Amino acid sequence: MLLGKVIKLAMTAQSDFPVDVTVREPELAVRLEAEAQRAGTDVPGFVADTVSRFMAHEDGESWTTIVGNIQRTDDPGYAFVSTIMHARLDHKCEQHA
């Protein structure tokens, strides 16, 4: 799937990421669930919010990290969303309302 399509699906809470992460990164899945609950939303909504914030606010350095992660995987879409989610949970990304 093209990266643009992955971004669109993630931004509209239609991504498979919430399901995929439970298999690929169970620890991240637990963190996402807890953070989504704290934010008063579900995991798909939290992912959508995070991707939307990234697209609106992040800089070239963040994109460099994304591109590097995408180049090292056979699933660029998952790598894109995973990198952004890790950054948000580690409080390394823009968190404006």
Phi and psi restraints in degrees (range 20) as a CNS / XPLOR table:
assign (resid 1 and name C) (resid 2 and name N)
       (resid 2 and name CA) (resid 2 and name C) 1.0 -67.2 20.0 2
assign (resid 2 and name N) (resid 2 and name CA)
       (resid 2 and name C) (resid 3 and name N) 1.0 147.0 20.0 2
assign (resid 2 and name C) (resid 3 and name N)
       (resid 3 and name CA) (resid 3 and name C) 1.0 -58.5 20.0 2
assign (resid 3 and name N) (resid 3 and name CA)
       (resid 3 and name C) (resid 4 and name N) 1.0 -40.0 20.0 2
assign (resid 3 and name C) (resid 4 and name N)
       (resid 4 and name CA) (resid 4 and name C) 1.0 -59.4 20.0 2
assign (resid 4 and name N) (resid 4 and name CA)
       (resid 4 and name C) (resid 5 and name N) 1.0 -39.0 20.0 2
assign (resid 4 and name C) (resid 5 and name N)
       (resid 5 and name CA) (resid 5 and name C) 1.0 -67.3 20.0 2
assign (resid 5 and name N) (resid 5 and name CA)
       (resid 5 and name C) (resid 6 and name N) 1.0 -41.2 20.0 2
assign (resid 5 and name C) (resid 6 and name N)
       (resid 6 and name CA) (resid 6 and name C) 1.0 -60.6 20.0 2
assign (resid 6 and name N) (resid 6 and name CA)
       (resid 6 and name C) (resid 7 and name N) 1.0 -44.7 20.0 2
assign (resid 6 and name C) (resid 7 and name N)
       (resid 7 and name CA) (resid 7 and name C) 1.0 -61.7 20.0 2
assign (resid 7 and name N) (resid 7 and name CA)
       (resid 7 and name C) (resid 8 and name N) 1.0 -46.2 20.0 2
assign (resid 7 and name C) (resid 8 and name N)
       (resid 8 and name CA) (resid 8 and name C) 1.0 -60.5 20.0 2
assign (resid 8 and name N) (resid 8 and name CA)
       (resid 8 and name C) (resid 9 and name N) 1.0 -46.0 20.0 2
assign (resid 8 and name C) (resid 9 and name N)
       (resid 9 and name CA) (resid 9 and name C) 1.0 -62.7 20.0 2
assign (resid 9 and name N) (resid 9 and name CA)
       (resid 9 and name C) (resid 10 and name N) 1.0 -42.3 20.0 2
assign (resid 9 and name C) (resid 10 and name N)
       (resid 10 and name CA) (resid 10 and name C) 1.0 -65.1 20.0 2
assign (resid 10 and name N) (resid 10 and name CA)
       (resid 10 and name C) (resid 11 and name N) 1.0 -40.8 20.0 2
assign (resid 10 and name C) (resid 11 and name N)
       (resid 11 and name CA) (resid 11 and name C) 1.0 -70.1 20.0 2
assign (resid 11 and name N) (resid 11 and name CA)
       (resid 11 and name C) (resid 12 and name N) 1.0 -17.6 20.0 2
assign (resid 11 and name C) (resid 12 and name N)
       (resid 12 and name CA) (resid 12 and name C) 1.0 -110.4 20.0 2
assign (resid 12 and name N) (resid 12 and name CA)
       (resid 12 and name C) (resid 13 and name N) 1.0 19.1 20.0 2
assign (resid 12 and name C) (resid 13 and name N)
       (resid 13 and name CA) (resid 13 and name C) 1.0 57.0 20.0 2
assign (resid 13 and name N) (resid 13 and name CA)
       (resid 13 and name C) (resid 14 and name N) 1.0 34.4 20.0 2
assign (resid 13 and name C) (resid 14 and name N)
       (resid 14 and name CA) (resid 14 and name C) 1.0 -115.3 20.0 2
assign (resid 14 and name N) (resid 14 and name CA)
       (resid 14 and name C) (resid 15 and name N) 1.0 10.0 20.0 2
assign (resid 14 and name C) (resid 15 and name N)
       (resid 15 and name CA) (resid 15 and name C) 1.0 -75.4 20.0 2
assign (resid 15 and name N) (resid 15 and name CA)
       (resid 15 and name C) (resid 16 and name N) 1.0 152.3 20.0 2
assign (resid 15 and name C) (resid 16 and name N)
       (resid 16 and name CA) (resid 16 and name C) 1.0 -81.4 20.0 2
assign (resid 16 and name N) (resid 16 and name CA)
       (resid 16 and name C) (resid 17 and name N) 1.0 -3.7 20.0 2
assign (resid 16 and name C) (resid 17 and name N)
       (resid 17 and name CA) (resid 17 and name C) 1.0 -53.3 20.0 2
assign (resid 17 and name N) (resid 17 and name CA)
       (resid 17 and name C) (resid 18 and name N) 1.0 -46.4 20.0 2
assign (resid 17 and name C) (resid 18 and name N)
       (resid 18 and name CA) (resid 18 and name C) 1.0 -56.7 20.0 2
assign (resid 18 and name N) (resid 18 and name CA)
       (resid 18 and name C) (resid 19 and name N) 1.0 -33.7 20.0 2
assign (resid 18 and name C) (resid 19 and name N)
       (resid 19 and name CA) (resid 19 and name C) 1.0 -78.9 20.0 2
assign (resid 19 and name N) (resid 19 and name CA)
       (resid 19 and name C) (resid 20 and name N) 1.0 -45.6 20.0 2
assign (resid 19 and name C) (resid 20 and name N)
       (resid 20 and name CA) (resid 20 and name C) 1.0 -60.5 20.0 2
assign (resid 20 and name N) (resid 20 and name CA)
       (resid 20 and name C) (resid 21 and name N) 1.0 -39.3 20.0 2
assign (resid 20 and name C) (resid 21 and name N)
       (resid 21 and name CA) (resid 21 and name C) 1.0 -64.8 20.0 2
assign (resid 21 and name N) (resid 21 and name CA)
       (resid 21 and name C) (resid 22 and name N) 1.0 -30.4 20.0 2
assign (resid 21 and name C) (resid 22 and name N)
       (resid 22 and name CA) (resid 22 and name C) 1.0 -65.1 20.0 2
assign (resid 22 and name N) (resid 22 and name CA)
       (resid 22 and name C) (resid 23 and name N) 1.0 -30.0 20.0 2
assign (resid 22 and name C) (resid 23 and name N)
       (resid 23 and name CA) (resid 23 and name C) 1.0 -85.9 20.0 2
assign (resid 23 and name N) (resid 23 and name CA)
       (resid 23 and name C) (resid 24 and name N) 1.0 -44.7 20.0 2
assign (resid 23 and name C) (resid 24 and name N)
       (resid 24 and name CA) (resid 24 and name C) 1.0 -80.8 20.0 2
assign (resid 24 and name N) (resid 24 and name CA)
       (resid 24 and name C) (resid 25 and name N) 1.0 -38.1 20.0 2
assign (resid 24 and name C) (resid 25 and name N)
       (resid 25 and name CA) (resid 25 and name C) 1.0 -141.0 20.0 2
assign (resid 25 and name N) (resid 25 and name CA)
       (resid 25 and name C) (resid 26 and name N) 1.0 74.0 20.0 2
assign (resid 25 and name C) (resid 26 and name N)
       (resid 26 and name CA) (resid 26 and name C) 1.0 -55.7 20.0 2
assign (resid 26 and name N) (resid 26 and name CA)
       (resid 26 and name C) (resid 27 and name N) 1.0 -36.7 20.0 2
assign (resid 26 and name C) (resid 27 and name N)
       (resid 27 and name CA) (resid 27 and name C) 1.0 -64.6 20.0 2
assign (resid 27 and name N) (resid 27 and name CA)
       (resid 27 and name C) (resid 28 and name N) 1.0 -41.6 20.0 2
assign (resid 27 and name C) (resid 28 and name N)
       (resid 28 and name CA) (resid 28 and name C) 1.0 -64.2 20.0 2
assign (resid 28 and name N) (resid 28 and name CA)
       (resid 28 and name C) (resid 29 and name N) 1.0 -39.1 20.0 2
assign (resid 28 and name C) (resid 29 and name N)
       (resid 29 and name CA) (resid 29 and name C) 1.0 -58.9 20.0 2
assign (resid 29 and name N) (resid 29 and name CA)
       (resid 29 and name C) (resid 30 and name N) 1.0 -42.0 20.0 2
assign (resid 29 and name C) (resid 30 and name N)
       (resid 30 and name CA) (resid 30 and name C) 1.0 -64.4 20.0 2
assign (resid 30 and name N) (resid 30 and name CA)
       (resid 30 and name C) (resid 31 and name N) 1.0 -43.8 20.0 2
assign (resid 30 and name C) (resid 31 and name N)
       (resid 31 and name CA) (resid 31 and name C) 1.0 -63.5 20.0 2
assign (resid 31 and name N) (resid 31 and name CA)
       (resid 31 and name C) (resid 32 and name N) 1.0 -40.3 20.0 2
assign (resid 31 and name C) (resid 32 and name N)
       (resid 32 and name CA) (resid 32 and name C) 1.0 -63.5 20.0 2
assign (resid 32 and name N) (resid 32 and name CA)
       (resid 32 and name C) (resid 33 and name N) 1.0 -44.4 20.0 2
assign (resid 32 and name C) (resid 33 and name N)
       (resid 33 and name CA) (resid 33 and name C) 1.0 -60.3 20.0 2
assign (resid 33 and name N) (resid 33 and name CA)
       (resid 33 and name C) (resid 34 and name N) 1.0 -45.8 20.0 2
assign (resid 33 and name C) (resid 34 and name N)
       (resid 34 and name CA) (resid 34 and name C) 1.0 -63.9 20.0 2
assign (resid 34 and name N) (resid 34 and name CA)
       (resid 34 and name C) (resid 35 and name N) 1.0 -43.5 20.0 2
assign (resid 34 and name C) (resid 35 and name N)
       (resid 35 and name CA) (resid 35 and name C) 1.0 -69.9 20.0 2
assign (resid 35 and name N) (resid 35 and name CA)
       (resid 35 and name C) (resid 36 and name N) 1.0 -37.5 20.0 2
assign (resid 35 and name C) (resid 36 and name N)
       (resid 36 and name CA) (resid 36 and name C) 1.0 -62.8 20.0 2
assign (resid 36 and name N) (resid 36 and name CA)
       (resid 36 and name C) (resid 37 and name N) 1.0 -44.6 20.0 2
assign (resid 36 and name C) (resid 37 and name N)
       (resid 37 and name CA) (resid 37 and name C) 1.0 -61.0 20.0 2
assign (resid 37 and name N) (resid 37 and name CA)
       (resid 37 and name C) (resid 38 and name N) 1.0 -44.1 20.0 2
assign (resid 37 and name C) (resid 38 and name N)
       (resid 38 and name CA) (resid 38 and name C) 1.0 -60.0 20.0 2
assign (resid 38 and name N) (resid 38 and name CA)
       (resid 38 and name C) (resid 39 and name N) 1.0 -34.9 20.0 2
assign (resid 38 and name C) (resid 39 and name N)
       (resid 39 and name CA) (resid 39 and name C) 1.0 -84.2 20.0 2
assign (resid 39 and name N) (resid 39 and name CA)
       (resid 39 and name C) (resid 40 and name N) 1.0 -3.6 20.0 2
assign (resid 39 and name C) (resid 40 and name N)
       (resid 40 and name CA) (resid 40 and name C) 1.0 77.2 20.0 2
assign (resid 40 and name N) (resid 40 and name CA)
       (resid 40 and name C) (resid 41 and name N) 1.0 32.0 20.0 2
assign (resid 40 and name C) (resid 41 and name N)
       (resid 41 and name CA) (resid 41 and name C) 1.0 -141.0 20.0 2
assign (resid 41 and name N) (resid 41 and name CA)
       (resid 41 and name C) (resid 42 and name N) 1.0 179.7 20.0 2
assign (resid 41 and name C) (resid 42 and name N)
       (resid 42 and name CA) (resid 42 and name C) 1.0 -96.6 20.0 2
assign (resid 42 and name N) (resid 42 and name CA)
       (resid 42 and name C) (resid 43 and name N) 1.0 173.2 20.0 2
assign (resid 42 and name C) (resid 43 and name N)
       (resid 43 and name CA) (resid 43 and name C) 1.0 -63.1 20.0 2
assign (resid 43 and name N) (resid 43 and name CA)
       (resid 43 and name C) (resid 44 and name N) 1.0 -46.3 20.0 2
assign (resid 43 and name C) (resid 44 and name N)
       (resid 44 and name CA) (resid 44 and name C) 1.0 -57.7 20.0 2
assign (resid 44 and name N) (resid 44 and name CA)
       (resid 44 and name C) (resid 45 and name N) 1.0 -39.5 20.0 2
assign (resid 44 and name C) (resid 45 and name N)
       (resid 45 and name CA) (resid 45 and name C) 1.0 -66.2 20.0 2
assign (resid 45 and name N) (resid 45 and name CA)
       (resid 45 and name C) (resid 46 and name N) 1.0 -38.9 20.0 2
assign (resid 45 and name C) (resid 46 and name N)
       (resid 46 and name CA) (resid 46 and name C) 1.0 -66.0 20.0 2
assign (resid 46 and name N) (resid 46 and name CA)
       (resid 46 and name C) (resid 47 and name N) 1.0 -41.7 20.0 2
assign (resid 46 and name C) (resid 47 and name N)
       (resid 47 and name CA) (resid 47 and name C) 1.0 -62.6 20.0 2
assign (resid 47 and name N) (resid 47 and name CA)
       (resid 47 and name C) (resid 48 and name N) 1.0 -45.8 20.0 2
assign (resid 47 and name C) (resid 48 and name N)
       (resid 48 and name CA) (resid 48 and name C) 1.0 -58.9 20.0 2
assign (resid 48 and name N) (resid 48 and name CA)
       (resid 48 and name C) (resid 49 and name N) 1.0 -44.6 20.0 2
assign (resid 48 and name C) (resid 49 and name N)
       (resid 49 and name CA) (resid 49 and name C) 1.0 -62.2 20.0 2
assign (resid 49 and name N) (resid 49 and name CA)
       (resid 49 and name C) (resid 50 and name N) 1.0 -43.2 20.0 2
assign (resid 49 and name C) (resid 50 and name N)
       (resid 50 and name CA) (resid 50 and name C) 1.0 -65.1 20.0 2
assign (resid 50 and name N) (resid 50 and name CA)
       (resid 50 and name C) (resid 51 and name N) 1.0 -45.6 20.0 2
assign (resid 50 and name C) (resid 51 and name N)
       (resid 51 and name CA) (resid 51 and name C) 1.0 -65.1 20.0 2
assign (resid 51 and name N) (resid 51 and name CA)
       (resid 51 and name C) (resid 52 and name N) 1.0 -41.1 20.0 2
assign (resid 51 and name C) (resid 52 and name N)
       (resid 52 and name CA) (resid 52 and name C) 1.0 -60.6 20.0 2
assign (resid 52 and name N) (resid 52 and name CA)
       (resid 52 and name C) (resid 53 and name N) 1.0 -44.5 20.0 2
assign (resid 52 and name C) (resid 53 and name N)
       (resid 53 and name CA) (resid 53 and name C) 1.0 -62.7 20.0 2
assign (resid 53 and name N) (resid 53 and name CA)
       (resid 53 and name C) (resid 54 and name N) 1.0 -42.3 20.0 2
assign (resid 53 and name C) (resid 54 and name N)
       (resid 54 and name CA) (resid 54 and name C) 1.0 -60.3 20.0 2
assign (resid 54 and name N) (resid 54 and name CA)
       (resid 54 and name C) (resid 55 and name N) 1.0 -48.6 20.0 2
assign (resid 54 and name C) (resid 55 and name N)
       (resid 55 and name CA) (resid 55 and name C) 1.0 -62.8 20.0 2
assign (resid 55 and name N) (resid 55 and name CA)
       (resid 55 and name C) (resid 56 and name N) 1.0 -31.4 20.0 2
assign (resid 55 and name C) (resid 56 and name N)
       (resid 56 and name CA) (resid 56 and name C) 1.0 -83.9 20.0 2
assign (resid 56 and name N) (resid 56 and name CA)
       (resid 56 and name C) (resid 57 and name N) 1.0 -27.9 20.0 2
assign (resid 56 and name C) (resid 57 and name N)
       (resid 57 and name CA) (resid 57 and name C) 1.0 -126.0 20.0 2
assign (resid 57 and name N) (resid 57 and name CA)
       (resid 57 and name C) (resid 58 and name N) 1.0 -19.4 20.0 2
assign (resid 57 and name C) (resid 58 and name N)
       (resid 58 and name CA) (resid 58 and name C) 1.0 -77.7 20.0 2
assign (resid 58 and name N) (resid 58 and name CA)
       (resid 58 and name C) (resid 59 and name N) 1.0 158.4 20.0 2
assign (resid 58 and name C) (resid 59 and name N)
       (resid 59 and name CA) (resid 59 and name C) 1.0 -106.3 20.0 2
assign (resid 59 and name N) (resid 59 and name CA)
       (resid 59 and name C) (resid 60 and name N) 1.0 -175.2 20.0 2
assign (resid 59 and name C) (resid 60 and name N)
       (resid 60 and name CA) (resid 60 and name C) 1.0 -60.6 20.0 2
assign (resid 60 and name N) (resid 60 and name CA)
       (resid 60 and name C) (resid 61 and name N) 1.0 -34.5 20.0 2
assign (resid 60 and name C) (resid 61 and name N)
       (resid 61 and name CA) (resid 61 and name C) 1.0 -63.9 20.0 2
assign (resid 61 and name N) (resid 61 and name CA)
       (resid 61 and name C) (resid 62 and name N) 1.0 -41.5 20.0 2
assign (resid 61 and name C) (resid 62 and name N)
       (resid 62 and name CA) (resid 62 and name C) 1.0 -63.5 20.0 2
assign (resid 62 and name N) (resid 62 and name CA)
       (resid 62 and name C) (resid 63 and name N) 1.0 -42.1 20.0 2
assign (resid 62 and name C) (resid 63 and name N)
       (resid 63 and name CA) (resid 63 and name C) 1.0 -65.3 20.0 2
assign (resid 63 and name N) (resid 63 and name CA)
       (resid 63 and name C) (resid 64 and name N) 1.0 -33.5 20.0 2
assign (resid 63 and name C) (resid 64 and name N)
       (resid 64 and name CA) (resid 64 and name C) 1.0 -61.9 20.0 2
assign (resid 64 and name N) (resid 64 and name CA)
       (resid 64 and name C) (resid 65 and name N) 1.0 -42.8 20.0 2
assign (resid 64 and name C) (resid 65 and name N)
       (resid 65 and name CA) (resid 65 and name C) 1.0 -61.5 20.0 2
assign (resid 65 and name N) (resid 65 and name CA)
       (resid 65 and name C) (resid 66 and name N) 1.0 -44.8 20.0 2
assign (resid 65 and name C) (resid 66 and name N)
       (resid 66 and name CA) (resid 66 and name C) 1.0 -59.6 20.0 2
assign (resid 66 and name N) (resid 66 and name CA)
       (resid 66 and name C) (resid 67 and name N) 1.0 -50.6 20.0 2
assign (resid 66 and name C) (resid 67 and name N)
       (resid 67 and name CA) (resid 67 and name C) 1.0 -60.7 20.0 2
assign (resid 67 and name N) (resid 67 and name CA)
       (resid 67 and name C) (resid 68 and name N) 1.0 -41.1 20.0 2
assign (resid 67 and name C) (resid 68 and name N)
       (resid 68 and name CA) (resid 68 and name C) 1.0 -60.6 20.0 2
assign (resid 68 and name N) (resid 68 and name CA)
       (resid 68 and name C) (resid 69 and name N) 1.0 -43.5 20.0 2
assign (resid 68 and name C) (resid 69 and name N)
       (resid 69 and name CA) (resid 69 and name C) 1.0 -67.5 20.0 2
assign (resid 69 and name N) (resid 69 and name CA)
       (resid 69 and name C) (resid 70 and name N) 1.0 -38.2 20.0 2
assign (resid 69 and name C) (resid 70 and name N)
       (resid 70 and name CA) (resid 70 and name C) 1.0 -64.4 20.0 2
assign (resid 70 and name N) (resid 70 and name CA)
       (resid 70 and name C) (resid 71 and name N) 1.0 -38.9 20.0 2
assign (resid 70 and name C) (resid 71 and name N)
       (resid 71 and name CA) (resid 71 and name C) 1.0 -68.3 20.0 2
assign (resid 71 and name N) (resid 71 and name CA)
       (resid 71 and name C) (resid 72 and name N) 1.0 -18.6 20.0 2
assign (resid 71 and name C) (resid 72 and name N)
       (resid 72 and name CA) (resid 72 and name C) 1.0 -101.0 20.0 2
assign (resid 72 and name N) (resid 72 and name CA)
       (resid 72 and name C) (resid 73 and name N) 1.0 16.6 20.0 2
assign (resid 72 and name C) (resid 73 and name N)
       (resid 73 and name CA) (resid 73 and name C) 1.0 -139.2 20.0 2
assign (resid 73 and name N) (resid 73 and name CA)
       (resid 73 and name C) (resid 74 and name N) 1.0 160.4 20.0 2
assign (resid 73 and name C) (resid 74 and name N)
       (resid 74 and name CA) (resid 74 and name C) 1.0 -93.6 20.0 2
assign (resid 74 and name N) (resid 74 and name CA)
       (resid 74 and name C) (resid 75 and name N) 1.0 -0.3 20.0 2
assign (resid 74 and name C) (resid 75 and name N)
       (resid 75 and name CA) (resid 75 and name C) 1.0 -131.5 20.0 2
assign (resid 75 and name N) (resid 75 and name CA)
       (resid 75 and name C) (resid 76 and name N) 1.0 80.6 20.0 2
assign (resid 75 and name C) (resid 76 and name N)
       (resid 76 and name CA) (resid 76 and name C) 1.0 -59.3 20.0 2
assign (resid 76 and name N) (resid 76 and name CA)
       (resid 76 and name C) (resid 77 and name N) 1.0 -36.3 20.0 2
assign (resid 76 and name C) (resid 77 and name N)
       (resid 77 and name CA) (resid 77 and name C) 1.0 -63.1 20.0 2
assign (resid 77 and name N) (resid 77 and name CA)
       (resid 77 and name C) (resid 78 and name N) 1.0 -45.6 20.0 2
assign (resid 77 and name C) (resid 78 and name N)
       (resid 78 and name CA) (resid 78 and name C) 1.0 -64.0 20.0 2
assign (resid 78 and name N) (resid 78 and name CA)
       (resid 78 and name C) (resid 79 and name N) 1.0 -43.9 20.0 2
assign (resid 78 and name C) (resid 79 and name N)
       (resid 79 and name CA) (resid 79 and name C) 1.0 -60.0 20.0 2
assign (resid 79 and name N) (resid 79 and name CA)
       (resid 79 and name C) (resid 80 and name N) 1.0 -40.0 20.0 2
assign (resid 79 and name C) (resid 80 and name N)
       (resid 80 and name CA) (resid 80 and name C) 1.0 -60.2 20.0 2
assign (resid 80 and name N) (resid 80 and name CA)
       (resid 80 and name C) (resid 81 and name N) 1.0 -54.5 20.0 2
assign (resid 80 and name C) (resid 81 and name N)
       (resid 81 and name CA) (resid 81 and name C) 1.0 -66.7 20.0 2
assign (resid 81 and name N) (resid 81 and name CA)
       (resid 81 and name C) (resid 82 and name N) 1.0 -41.6 20.0 2
assign (resid 81 and name C) (resid 82 and name N)
       (resid 82 and name CA) (resid 82 and name C) 1.0 -60.3 20.0 2
assign (resid 82 and name N) (resid 82 and name CA)
       (resid 82 and name C) (resid 83 and name N) 1.0 -44.3 20.0 2
assign (resid 82 and name C) (resid 83 and name N)
       (resid 83 and name CA) (resid 83 and name C) 1.0 -61.1 20.0 2
assign (resid 83 and name N) (resid 83 and name CA)
       (resid 83 and name C) (resid 84 and name N) 1.0 -43.8 20.0 2
assign (resid 83 and name C) (resid 84 and name N)
       (resid 84 and name CA) (resid 84 and name C) 1.0 -65.6 20.0 2
assign (resid 84 and name N) (resid 84 and name CA)
       (resid 84 and name C) (resid 85 and name N) 1.0 -42.2 20.0 2
assign (resid 84 and name C) (resid 85 and name N)
       (resid 85 and name CA) (resid 85 and name C) 1.0 -65.4 20.0 2
assign (resid 85 and name N) (resid 85 and name CA)
       (resid 85 and name C) (resid 86 and name N) 1.0 -42.5 20.0 2
assign (resid 85 and name C) (resid 86 and name N)
       (resid 86 and name CA) (resid 86 and name C) 1.0 -59.8 20.0 2
assign (resid 86 and name N) (resid 86 and name CA)
       (resid 86 and name C) (resid 87 and name N) 1.0 -43.1 20.0 2
assign (resid 86 and name C) (resid 87 and name N)
       (resid 87 and name CA) (resid 87 and name C) 1.0 -61.8 20.0 2
assign (resid 87 and name N) (resid 87 and name CA)
       (resid 87 and name C) (resid 88 and name N) 1.0 -43.5 20.0 2
assign (resid 87 and name C) (resid 88 and name N)
       (resid 88 and name CA) (resid 88 and name C) 1.0 -66.4 20.0 2
assign (resid 88 and name N) (resid 88 and name CA)
       (resid 88 and name C) (resid 89 and name N) 1.0 -44.6 20.0 2
assign (resid 88 and name C) (resid 89 and name N)
       (resid 89 and name CA) (resid 89 and name C) 1.0 -66.9 20.0 2
assign (resid 89 and name N) (resid 89 and name CA)
       (resid 89 and name C) (resid 90 and name N) 1.0 -27.8 20.0 2
assign (resid 89 and name C) (resid 90 and name N)
       (resid 90 and name CA) (resid 90 and name C) 1.0 -89.4 20.0 2
assign (resid 90 and name N) (resid 90 and name CA)
       (resid 90 and name C) (resid 91 and name N) 1.0 4.1 20.0 2
assign (resid 90 and name C) (resid 91 and name N)
       (resid 91 and name CA) (resid 91 and name C) 1.0 59.0 20.0 2
assign (resid 91 and name N) (resid 91 and name CA)
       (resid 91 and name C) (resid 92 and name N) 1.0 43.4 20.0 2
assign (resid 91 and name C) (resid 92 and name N)
       (resid 92 and name CA) (resid 92 and name C) 1.0 -112.6 20.0 2
assign (resid 92 and name N) (resid 92 and name CA)
       (resid 92 and name C) (resid 93 and name N) 1.0 16.8 20.0 2
assign (resid 92 and name C) (resid 93 and name N)
       (resid 93 and name CA) (resid 93 and name C) 1.0 -131.6 20.0 2
assign (resid 93 and name N) (resid 93 and name CA)
       (resid 93 and name C) (resid 94 and name N) 1.0 170.9 20.0 2
assign (resid 93 and name C) (resid 94 and name N)
       (resid 94 and name CA) (resid 94 and name C) 1.0 -65.7 20.0 2
assign (resid 94 and name N) (resid 94 and name CA)
       (resid 94 and name C) (resid 95 and name N) 1.0 133.1 20.0 2
assign (resid 94 and name C) (resid 95 and name N)
       (resid 95 and name CA) (resid 95 and name C) 1.0 -127.5 20.0 2
assign (resid 95 and name N) (resid 95 and name CA)
       (resid 95 and name C) (resid 96 and name N) 1.0 36.4 20.0 2
assign (resid 95 and name C) (resid 96 and name N)
       (resid 96 and name CA) (resid 96 and name C) 1.0 -67.7 20.0 2
assign (resid 96 and name N) (resid 96 and name CA)
       (resid 96 and name C) (resid 97 and name N) 1.0 148.7 20.0 2
